[in-house]
Amino acid sequence: MLSGLSPNDAELERERIVAGLRRRTHEVAADLYSPWQPVKTSCGANADESLRRCCSAAEHSCAGNAVPGSRVRLSRMDAGTSVGGVREPDLHGIEMDPDRANQLRGSLPSADVRCGDAPNLPWAAGEFGLVVSSTVFTSIVDHDRRTQIAAEITRVLKPGGALLWYDFAVRPNNPDVRAISRRTLVSLFPQLSGEIRRITLAPPLARFVAPRSWLLANALAAVPLLRTHLMAVLVKK
């Protein structure tokens, strides 16, 4: 499949995304998103419950064949996502940045990690029961590129397979990213349907409150207007 961008524009967009990822690697503390951080501890239960509900909806739609923990092949679209119950040899992922691809191969030596570009996924149609996209699309500012990647994800999913999605619905203070609203998410995947939930207490607020009060952080996370991300499990029709 060909992108709507010209070859030159497509290359410039790839370079912009890679540069943004590398800059963030140097600017953000290595342990900011570590599981032992108070913000992760306090908000993790809410995320787990949202994931269970989304997966329950997907399970009813696809006879239990495309939820985390099932024996399915997983295309791991982002290094920051982990789905329990999937064996490492069943992990397949693509990474645009060669340095990040090599890091992934070192961490997951038995996984199939490719260095390439998501608008042209190197896998056959209908090859996967589950695709994970975590904070991927918000790094893409070009509409044509977003649409192309969404079409490729849909192509490699088998009928009844699911997309597990987690990404910003409210843009953070970062010029390199764009928010993905619920409406945009639905429009990107017209052949998929399922459960979409608003989750995650706004990270700046969570990082301020969680170290001081676990209870207050969880109470604030229950307020829909303070949630900044979407979690979804969308099943291919």
Sequence and secondary structure as in RCSB ss.txt:
>XXXX:A:sequence
MLSGLSPNDAELERERIVAGLRRRTHEVAADLYSPWQPVKTSCGANADESLRRCCSAAEHSCAGNAVPGSRVRLS
RMDAGTSVGGVREPDLHGIEMDPDRANQLRGSLPSADVRCGDAPNLPWAAGEFGLVVSSTVFTSIVDHDRRTQIA
AEITRVLKPGGALLWYDFAVRPNNPDVRAISRRTLVSLFPQLSGEIRRITLAPPLARFVAPRSWLLANALAAVPL
LRTHLMAVLVKK
>XXXX:A:secstr
   SS HHHHHHHHHHHHHHHHHHHHHS TTTT TTSHHHHHHHHHHHHHHHHHHHHHHHHTTTSSSTTSS  EE
E  TT   TT  GGGEEEEESSHHHHHHHHHH TTSEEEES GGG SS TT EEEEEEES GGG   HHHHHHHH
HHHHHHEEEEEEEEEEEESS  S TT     HHHHHHH TTEEEEEEEEEE HHHHHHHTTT HHHHHHHHT GG
GEEEEEEEEEE 
